[in-house]
């Protein structure tokens, strides 16, 4: 009997695993995630199939535009020149996520960007070719050494920019929850500092698809964003152990990774930024506009993982052509160059594609937390409300830092709708003796002006009946997956095995 029960459990586990693999759940020697305990919005297992049980043709084709480095008037004006007055079919603007250091950055520009619908995420100030997180700067306001030990501090370097944006520019912490490291450095101390200091997501680890990849085995089965509750299944050291490394057993609850997808043609890789820059060792691109259009078409036809276009000022400007010959600053180049013009043409093409939606990185995470189908997306997105709108319940910010967060306001609104206050009851108008109805029931007395007492009767309800408002019914979220194909399959196998005993 015991042997039969053990066999039944093993068969059920095998069925659950097979169903999980069918759903795209990723399992490696060092990464295993239990979808029955890791659930949205706080947790998401790594998978290479769309979230929420949606098929590719049901999901929007997201395009994520981002700009790395400084956020001041020069890059902002340049990018706005590319975007012009372009608008999506749903009336939303084309937003940009600015991974911004505070070096060479401007408070007014950042506030204008957020008001327009952009996102301000964080980047460090260091670009040391060896390791930006151990370099130091003699300028006091950029010095990331620990004042107690005198040693370079990863945590101070990571939190420095956000502290500046908050204290000097008055941008709330709940509107600065994303991070990307310069030069794509990633390692356990960086991620530990991100999780500890209340970041929602990182977008630094590069992802590529290739045959036999444990995470992205083909163009139509590419890794989607996931939380690090169960670890990291990606190749952190793709660019070498100096740049990236993961540690076995490394886990960070509630911290999302938005993979930084390689631009590929077949298995030929063109990089994740500085596209076509042969000086950086990347393949040349003869026609940037056509290349970007082909990339988008490939995403549309193969699973609809998001397309990312990561830009920086130097990639969009003509190197060496100075506005002022006496200016040696990196921000003196003329603009735009051929790359910038190609991006503008590409945007025109992308905006004509019915399924394409441009979103910020945090809105993409918000959609991962609550995956709605394309036909309901435009109502859901609420693009006219600026700032980060993702659920931050798993993010380690204080209650005060979260107090103005969009998701909390929406929760309060939902509670108010579910439990509306009772309607005010008008005070009854006293009736005269002539107006009082005569019915059987309780006898009451009313005092008349003459001093006489008139007896009238009012009808009482029978049977002690009371009326209560119906309890609010919880409506399932659009696109939410039906729970547990794996659990159903496992239960079926287990039942069969037990019946055979």
ZANU-366227 format. One record per residue (C-alpha): z, y, x. Coordinates in steps of 0.001 Angstrom, whole numbers, plus 500000, padded with zeros to 6 digits. Layout:
N
ZYX;...
***
This chain:
501
500000500000500000;500951502426502778;497731501586504620;495730502334501486;497434505686501032;496826506608504680;493155505691504307;492916507826501181;494407510833502992;492029510401505927;489040510171503620;490187513264501765;490547515166505044;487073514108506119;485630515237502801;487388518577503112;486028519050506625;482485518184505516;482719520639502640;484071523328504972;481163522801507360;478757523033504440;480343526395503628;479718527529507220;483365527338508340;483489527377512138;485591524885514056;485680524523517846;487967522869520391;490066526033520499;489522527511517027;490518526076513664;491146528091510513;492541526871507204;490787528690504326;493498527645501874;496057529790503724;493717532404505227;492570534399502200;491200537835501474;491851540687501692;494263540147504613;492627537139506277;489114535727506725;488147532532508546;485157532665510879;482020531475509123;478264531757509538;477536531931505829;477857534985503551;481333535672502149;482487535235498588;480213532291497866;477257534676497543;473758533529498434;471761535707500872;469570537121498103;472688538326496266;474086540413499102;473083543856500342;471284544057503661;473703546303505485;472600548605508286;475415549994510444;474610553116512452;477051554080515170;477356556528518052;479518555916521110;481354558417523348;482069562086522601;481958563674519167;481175567348519542;478430569716518458;475738568327520759;475541564693519587;476477565607516032;473690568175515743;471270565735517334;472116562908514925;472039565257511941;468590566319513062;467490562678512944;469067562068509543;467854565315508007;468285565155504248;467646561420504031;469410559814501078;469792556285499818;468459555167496438;472004555119495061;472513558792495904;474684558065498952;474073559758502296;473170557751505413;476560557491507175;477345557110510856;480414555548512477;481457557610515485;483323555577518111;484772558717519634;486943559509522611;488663562881522548;487189563902525895;484433566457525140;485160566150521401;485662568776518715;488107568782515794;485863570771513446;482933568444514055;485065565363513349;486404566848510118;482891567802509022;481676564287509785;484392562686507636;483772565114504768;480087564202504876;480851560487504541;480895559405508187;483695557453509838;485607558469512963;486633555353514884;488135555249518359;487000554745521923;488813555219525220;488139558029527661;487464555801530674;484091554627531957;485208553200535283;482654550539536258;485382548071537194;487793548416534297;488199551486532062;491714550396531162;493155550563534668;491479553785535785;493451557006535718;492563560660535470;494249563477537402;494057565766534350;497465565411532629;496129565164529094;493856562242530053;496384560403532205;497138556957530774;499795555883533270;503088554686531830;505615557459532590;508338554856533187;506513552534535563;503756554794536891;501279551979536258;498098552297534171;498829551430530545;496307549719528288;498293550718525226;498468554413526162;494754554456526959;493872552888523604;496169555088521524;495516558341523396;492395559407521511;493783558629518069;497008560495518869;494938563551519814;492742563371516700;495857563111514530;498113565709516128;495502568285517114;492784567746514497;495011566686511574;493045563505510843;495277560881509253;495904557551510966;494671555724507865;491246557307508433;491051556106512062;491311552325512070;488297551100514088;487756550609517820;485048549808520340;485678549593524073;483290551319526490;481049548932528404;482194546205525969;485391545372527848;487498542955525830;490614540994526732;493962539904525237;495951543048526206;493364545265524508;493444543278521272;497233543042521377;497452546842521622;494991547237518730;496949544915516444;500308546428517404;499156550002516804;497637549583513366;493914549133513862;491941547372511149;488991546210513231;487408545939516648;483649545824517260;483293544978520930;482624541249521367;478905540555521660;477372537808519505;473976536137519944;472340533225518202;470952530219520049;470440526537519401;473705524568519535;475852527719519448;479219526832517873;479241530140515976;475598531235515500;473265528223515818;470181529881514290;468852533233513114;469798532453509517;473276531174510428;474939533959512389;478659534651512615;480067537082510026;483143539298510633;486471537465510642;490144538163511255;491871536874514363;494725535161512517;493483531778513746;492105532987517065;488683533964518404;485756531513518325;483298533771520203;482146533825523838;484381536657524997;483068536267528553;479398536530527635;479015539482530048;481145537867532711;484908537235533136;485540540734534514;484225542354531330;485469539913528711;487953537120528357;489823535305525601;493021533335525934;493584529966524302;496105530398521529;495469534158521313;495912535301517702;496208538703516049;497062538722512359;495034541056510183;492798542357513002;489103542024512125;486328541482514626;482940542861513636;480675541029516092;478339543264518057;475018541545517399;472351541221520069;468906542513519177;466748539396519608;463171538204519319;463514534444519294;466068533803521996;464954536827524051;467762539374524057;467223543140524128;470869544205524241;473231545928521818;472684549509522976;470430551468525340;467523549492523906;464464549438526140;466343550874529134;464785548961532022;467012550794534510;469947549037532831;468182545697533257;467016545430529658;463496544418528556;461046547240527918;460130548043524316;456641549466523893;457028550669520287;460662551355519363;459925552123515714;458035548861515212;460696546946517124;463456548248514821;461376547518511718;460796543943512930;464521543547513545;465345544657509999;462699542371508514;464196539474510465;467656540166509034;466273540433505495;464529537066505767;467270535209507648;470700535316506042;471173539095505820;473852539497508434;474201543238509076;471822545025511395;473574547328513855;471982550254515641;474389551484518318;473340554823519804;474628557267522381;473575560783523321;471818559846526549;469649557267524763;468468559892522285;467679562700524735;465238563431527542;466983562891530844;466471565601533422;464941568247531149;467607570930531021;468004573725528520;469744575773531222;468821574926534852;472242576100536004;474043573667533675;475122570393535244;476914569019532233;475617565833530600;475203567731527337;472399570038528489;469446567727527892;466699568690525497;466462566623522342;465183564628520607;463281562114522739;460950559308521651;463895557015520809;465349559608518447;461973560118516771;461566556329516395;465010556074514771;464023558736512236;460842556844511315;462745553584511126;465254555108508705;462422556159506412;461156552574506418;464609551049505868;465407553350502955;462377552004501090;463690548422501203;465314547567497897;468165545484499337;469092547787502247;472341549750502150;473686551948504941;477485551863505267;480195552713507770;481948549920509650;485125550313507598;483161550151504329;481516546987505601;484988545513506201;485968546693502727;483005544760501330;484035541683503343;487459541983501693;485877542253498250;482296540923498425;480378542198495406;476729541298494752;473922543754495318;473454544518491607;477045545812491393;477331547357494843;476224550900493969;478923551270491331;481523549760493661;480869551745496855;482273555155495698;480446556924498530;481340560380497262;484974559809498239;485344560496501982;487503558546504402;488353554912505026;488543552917501783;489263549409503106;492441547510502245;495019548267504961;497836546097503650;497782543855506756;497478546790509172;500601547697511133;500748551366510233;503946552842508814;504292553565505114;504059557267505920;500847556770507918;499367554818505010;500639557150502310;497269558843501716;495213555645502019;492458555112499460;493413551504498701;496935552537497676;495566555178495315;493294552576493732;496203550176493308;498232552873491586;495304553663489287;494914549971488435;498616549706487551;498372552821485386;495388551378483499;497086548004483050;500335549585481821;499534552841479996;502503554877478752;503229554578475034;501486557122472841;503811559884471591;505046559361468022;504992562411465779;508268563248464061;508079562484460333;507978565403457907;510898565250455478;509721564413451995;511015565953448764;512565563800446085;509379564017444059;507312562685447006;509620559767447822;507999556439446831;509955554083444635;509924550584446085;512277547720446253;514243547592449465;517071549504451073;518706552291449136;519127555632450933;520439558956449826;518999562436450423;520849565659449855;519157568052447432;519567571837447390;521547571658444153;524223569638445902;523395566582443884;522708563262445548;519387561571444779;519011557890445479;515642556642446867;514479553345448337;512383552528451419;510566549267452013;511650547193455041;509551544641456947;510330541059456115;511076538158458422;512216540291461377;508614540511462690;507863542631465786;504563543572467411;504095543529471197;501188544713473302;499098541923474838;499657541299478552;496888542685480777;494332540076481774;493439539921485457;489691540123485882;488365538221488898;486655540319491565;482883540333491546;481461537906494005;484754536145494713;484189532537495675;485425529831493338;488422528365495023;488141525353497221;484939523313497124;486589521433499911;489739520948497866;487731519615494918;485834517189497101;489022516051498786;490735515540495459;487828513441494199;487906511179497231;491648510825497069;491530509959493383;488867507313493993;490860505768496788;494044505661494766;492306504120491758;491041501358494008;494557500320495038;
***
